[in-house]
Amino acid sequence: MDRHVRRSARHMAVAAAVVLTASACGSDGDPGSASTSDTQSSVAPSTAPGLSLVVIGDSIPYNSPDDCPGCAGFVDRYADAVESAIGEPVDVQNLSRHTGLTLPDLLTGLDGLSDALADADVILVAIAHNSSELNADEPCGTPLDPNDLPVWSEMDQECAVASAAEYRPQFESLFSQVAALRGTQTTILRTVNRYNDWIGWPEGNLGPDENGSTKLILDAWNAMICEVAEANGFGCADIYSAFNGPDGLEPAGDLLAADYTHPSEAGNELIAEILVEMGFAPLG
């Protein structure tokens, strides 16, 4: 599949409207299995006994069988760990979307998720993938090159800092609104940052300079996400360092599925491990 189509929401029909319905759970940058419509409906809170775990975001937590056939997704793995640690059954509502969902899209549709989130004992937000400058229509203000890729010389430190600053208020709004829906109720709040699926991308032919540009963008992006998340009571799982090493320059390799975008079985296992290592406070 073409990289530009996989990584960007701009070629998808859902770019104009986000639909967050109970029947369509989904995620990130691939045109995927979730359908859309012009009507947005609320997602009901869980009525199952025990704990409710609600996931919102892009296709990274969606675990489509088209992306990773037969894989056990990190959401279900994490739910199993919560159940074992707390000693109560966990009902999972994976409301992520496989539609190229972006951060602005998620904010637009957040009201439709409010009932489910307000009733959730565990909330996982995963919306780091599609809105970074690497996925922009004109990265760093420059049209894409003839190969439909960023002009790498424009992807510098100044752009990285400016892009992260541009999105900071939107992440602040998202995390603060989600936390406010729970009020003083005891809740595990978690999010993830973005791994680098450009470095090592088989079709990209990126050299050291291009890899360095992607690192500049994601260093600033991921630092901003975790800073804002933690300021609003969320624990931030650093999957960036886990997938790309402490220097952020290692290819994710077999941690990614065949599309080199979504997590593989090994990648899902690693993300779940990182979430588990963060503990289960304040529930246990």
N, C-alpha and C positions, 0 to 999 in steps of 0.2 A: 504494500500500500504506500502511496506517495507520502513522504514525510510531512509535507506542508499540510496536506489534508488531515493527517493524523494529529498534528500538534495544535492546529488552530481551529477556533470556533467560527471563523468568518465564512467558511464555505458551507456551513450547516444551516438548514432551514430553521433550526431552533434559536438562532442568534437573535431573532426579533422578539421572541417571547419564551419565557420559562414556564414549564408546566410541572408542578410538583404534586402528583397524585399518589394515592395510596397504592395503586397498582403498578407504578413505574418507579423502581428504585434504580439509581444509576450514578454515573461519575464523569470523568474527565475528558481528555482530549480526543478520543476516538469517536467518529460517528458510529453509534452503537445500537444496542438492542432496545433501548427505551424509546417508546413512541411519544409523540407530542400532540397537543391540541391547543385550541385557543382558549380553553376553559381551565381555570385553576381551581382546584378543590382542596379543602383542608384535609390533613391527615389526622385521623383520630388517635387519641392516646391508646396505649395498650390496656387491655382488660385482663391479660394473663396474670396468674399469681406470681409472686416473686419479684424480681427486678426487671426493669425495662432498660434496654440499651438501644439508643437511637443514633444512627449515623447519617450525617448529611454531607454532601459534597459532590465531587466529580467522579470520574470513572476509575480512579486509582483504588478505592475501596469496593467498587462494584463487583469485581471478580466475575466478569462475563466469561462463559465457557468458550466464546469465540476468541477471547484474548489468551486465556490460559486453560485449555481443556482439562477437566478433571482436577483442577487445583482446589485446595482448601484455602479459602480467602483469609486474610489476617483479621477481618472482622469477626468471623465465626471462631477462629482460634482464640482471639482475645476474649470473646464472650465465654468460651469454655473455661478460660483461666479465671475470669471474674467469678464464675459459678463455683469453681473449686475453692477459690480463696475466701469467698464470702459465705458459702454454704447455702445459697439460695438459687433456685432456677432463674435463668436469664432469658427473657424474651427479646429477640433481636428484631428491630425494624431498620433495615438497611434502606434508607431513603436517598442514597446517593444516586447520581444520574449519569448515564452513559450517552451523553448528548453534547459533549463539548462545553459543559457548564463552566461559566466563568464566575468570578467573585461578584461582579455587578449583577449577573443573572440571579445568583443565589440570594443576594440582598433583596432583589425585587420580589422574589417568591417566598421570602421568609415567613410572612404572615400565614401562608398555607401550611407551614410546618409547626406553627407555634403550639398547637394542642399536644402534638406528640412530644415535642421538646419539653414542654411544661410538666409532662408526666414522666419524664425519663430520669432514672437514677444514674445512668451512665450516658454521657454524650461524647461522641467523637466527631469532630469537624475536620474534613479533608478537602480543602479547596485551594491548594497551593500550586496546582500544576498548570492551569491554562491561562492565567492572567499575567504571568511574568513577561518581561520585555522580550524574551526569546519567542514568545507567541504573538507578539504585536503585529498589526497590519503593516506598520512602518516602524520597525525596531529603531529606537533612538532617533526617531524623526526622519528616517531615511527609507525610501521604497526598497522592497526586496530586490535582490540581484536577479539576473536572468535565470538562475537555477531555483528561484523562489526561496532563497535563503537570505538571512540577514547580511548586510554589508559589515563584515566583522571588524573592520577598522573603526567603525562608528560605535562599536559596543565597548566603550571605555569606562573608566571608574566614575567619571562625572555622570554619564548616563545611568550607570548602575545605581548610584546614590539617588539621583533624581527620580528614577522609576520606583524605587522602594518608597521614597517619600510620598509620591503621588498616591500610592495604594494604601499607605498607612492609615489614613482616616477611614477607609472602607473596612479594613480588617478590624479597626477599633470599633466601628459600628457593629460589625457582625458579632465579634466576641462579647461585647458588652450587652447586646440585645439577647443573645442566647443565655448568658449567665443570668440576666435579669429575669428571664422566664422561670427560672428555678428559685429565685429569691433566696431565702435562708434555708431552703431544703438541702439536705445532705446529698451531694452529687459529685461523681467523678467527672471532671471536665478534661478532655484531652484533644490535642490536634497534632498534625504532622506537618513537617516542612517538605520541601521538594527535592527529590534526588535529581541528578544530572543524567538525562538519557540522551544527551548529545555526544558526550565523550564516548568513543567506542562504537557509535552508531555505524553499522556496516555500510550504509549507503551514503554517509555524509562526507567521507574522505577529508575529515578535519585534521589539520596539522596542529602543532604545539601552540601557535599563535591563536588559532580559532578556539582551541580548547581553553586557552587562558581567558579568552573573551567570555565564554560561557561561565567560567568560574567567577569572574568579576561580577557578572549579573546575579548569579545565584548566591554568592556570598552575602551580598547586600540584601537580597530578597529574603533569604532564609533567616538572617539575623533579625530583620524587621518583623517577620511573622512571629518568631518566638518571643521577641521582646513584647509585642502587643498582646500576644496570647497570655503570657505569664502575668502581665499587668492586670489582666482581667480574670485571673484565677484558673487559667488553663495550664496544664502541663503540656510541654511541647516536645514531642518525640523527634529526635534528630536523626531522621532516616537519611538525610543528605550525607552526613559523615559515615554512616554505616554502609551506604551503597558506594560512595566515591572516595572513601578514605579520609584521613585527617587533613590532607592537603587539598581535597576536593577535586583531584585530577585523575583518579583511578576510574577506569571503565566499570560500569555496573555489571557487565558481562552476564553470567548465568543467573544473576538476581532478577533479570528482566525476561519476559516471555518472548516468543518469536517475533512479535511486532516491535520489540525494543522500546516499548513505552510503558506497558503495564507490568506489574510484578509477576514473576514466575512463582512456581511452588516454593523454591528456595527464598525468593524475595518476600513472599507473603509470610513465610515462617519467620524470617528475620524481623520484619516490621512488628509482628505479634510479639516476638521476644523483647523488642525494645519497649513496647507498651507495657508488657508485664514487668519488666525491670524497673519501671517507674513507680511500681507499687499500686495499691488500691485505696489509698487515702482519698477522701475522708470516710469511705465506707468500711474499710477494714485494713 
